[in-house]
Amino acid sequence: MDYPTFPSEFLWGVSTSAFQIEGATAEAGRGPSIWDTFTATDGKIARGEDAKVAADHYHRYSEDIALMAELGVGAYRMSIAWPRIQPTGTGRPHAEGLAFYDKLIDEVCAAGIDPVVTIYHWDTPQVLEDAGGWLNRDTADHFAEYATVLGEHFADRVKMWIPLNEPMVMSIYGYGIGEYAPGRVLLLDALPTAHHQNLAHGLAVQALRAAGATGIGTANNHSPIWSVGEGAEEATNWLDALLNRTFADPVLLGSYPEQIHPHLPDGFANDLPVIHQPLDFYGVNYYEPQGVAAPGEGSPLPFELCPIEGYPMTTNGSPIVPDGLRELLVSFQDRYRTVSDSASAEGSTSAGLPPVYVTENGCSFADEPGEDGQVHDLERIDFLDGHLRAVREAMDAGVDVRGYFVWSLLDNFEWAKGYAPRFGLVHVDYETQRRTPKDSFAWYRKLVNDE
């Protein structure tokens, strides 16, 4: 196959998250998280599945690191489970939790792979949720204390840091429409959780730098917003503000979209200097564009979500639109570079878009071993090839993209949809925990190693 070409220093990686792969949810003093509570609630997870074992990475991490070494990637984006470090979300760190991640990170480093650590991937300790969770401003302060613990303990080994993964998903899916933990249905009244997560990001960046950490960025989920039908301009602008700019603008510009202001906590503007911290990189997680139409009469929201039609679909229900990634990256460059250029003219160096990494991009298909025992996932190879060509086109258009992380290394627990969606380069038999590298694993290995 004719592979897309990238600079020799381009960083290739794979991504995972703790709750989706670790299992061992009641071992070694780990406290319960909101996702443990959510999965134990009838009707929340497909087929009643849970993550008590997941891919058993907690016990099999050495095997999984060996797979990454075979793959030849330069970086492994992982997350640390907050309830393993602080079972109640506050207080003295738990020694067994730190010891597990010491072993994991040391072994990743020994394999010649750079650890890229996400501090929070949606697993809020349940005790903090009981006190209000991200609706409570105090959670941002607790998160900063947690970041200090990790920074002081791991800064000597962790190459890159991501304080929060996809705060949009926690706000909209967790608190807005209730499809994810903690399962609240607050619609636009969920937006204080966006601000408190943004504040937690800024406080964590400060805490990590104070602890000696370097290479600090973020990982936000972003989508191009596509209008459907007549009269959708205002709805399109609203949804872009909600899904994209509510989380990018405070970090990169030190401001919020005006539409969002009435829904934010009183005094939110006082926090913007803390949120607006200089970053070493900006992480973009991309899966699909989002369609939007004008709202119908009596709608509680100023927009109506619409499916994107006319494209092949993943088994997770996402349209496969590689050019959406190019569109997204170029639009971000256009929006934030202009601001950066203006700020530079005024003597500021903190505004604008820093170097970009695609910190998540992947797809789910019905991957099962064939008669030969192998997993022939040509659809995933086509997906990755198309999206990487889109990244290359964005780079050719001037976007400073420095790396790309496939979601995911392993098949895993896919939140409310359980184990049916398979996103991994490696197939996991959940009955035996046998790992089988798919054809896409071999394809990515050849790309990464320029074979």
SULWO-V990110 format. One record per run of one state. SS is the DSSP state (helix for helix, strand for strand, loop for the rest). FROM is the first residue (numbers start at 1). TO is the last residue. If there is no record, write none. Layout:
<<SS FROM TO> <SS FROM TO>>
This chain:
<<loop 1 10> <strand 11 15> <loop 16 17> <helix 18 21> <loop 22 32> <strand 33 33> <helix 34 39> <loop 40 45> <helix 46 48> <loop 49 56> <helix 57 71> <loop 72 74> <strand 75 79> <loop 80 81> <helix 82 85> <loop 86 94> <helix 95 110> <loop 111 113> <strand 114 120> <loop 121 124> <strand 125 125> <helix 126 130> <loop 131 132> <helix 133 135> <loop 136 137> <helix 138 154> <loop 155 157> <strand 158 165> <loop 166 166> <helix 167 176> <loop 177 186> <helix 187 210> <loop 211 215> <strand 216 221> <loop 222 224> <strand 225 227> <loop 228 232> <helix 233 252> <loop 253 257> <helix 258 263> <loop 264 267> <helix 268 275> <loop 276 281> <strand 282 285> <loop 286 289> <strand 290 293> <loop 294 303> <strand 304 306> <loop 307 312> <strand 313 313> <loop 314 318> <strand 319 319> <loop 320 321> <helix 322 345> <loop 346 355> <strand 356 360> <loop 361 364> <strand 365 365> <loop 366 377> <helix 378 396> <loop 397 400> <strand 401 407> <loop 408 409> <strand 410 410> <loop 411 414> <helix 415 417> <loop 418 421> <strand 422 422> <loop 423 425> <strand 426 429> <loop 430 433> <strand 434 437> <loop 438 438> <helix 439 448> <loop 449 451>>
